[in-house]
Amino acid sequence: MTKPMLQGIHHTAIICSDYTVSRYFYTSVLGLEVIAENYRPLRDSWKLDLGLADGSRIELFSFPAPPARPSRPEACGLRHLAFSVTDLDATIDSLATHGCLAEPVRVDEYTGKRFTFIADPDGLPLELYQL
């Protein structure tokens, strides 16, 4: 058997409309670790590298006046970003203390696992999936 070409997801890149608000959300609300933060003057852009416990990363970018991305109804392209959690109820409660409200919890009809969705400051759907 041959080794798969792709070994995992290294990072996901997100462009935000308000860098300060999104930086706070991803670091203080979601608790992601800041690995590096760089201002890129030629692009008038910030690049924030954030780490998750499994080694994967999120790159948070700012750009002047980025266009809105259609997401509802279901638009073609990336649908959402999903994070695994060990305790969905505790995660929902923790996020609620920051004013981040989750949709009603659902059960995956194929795996029997519980999940919900929240939105980042720009409305990007973020799934919380209990392992």
Buried (B, 14 or more C-beta within 10 A) or exposed (E): EEEEEEEEEEEBEBBBBEBEEBBBBBBEBBEBEEEEEEEEEEEEBBBBBBBBEEEBBBBBBBBEEEEEEEBEEEEEEEEEBEBBBEEBEEBBEBBEEEEBEBBEBEEEEEEEEBBBBBBBBBEBBBBBBBE
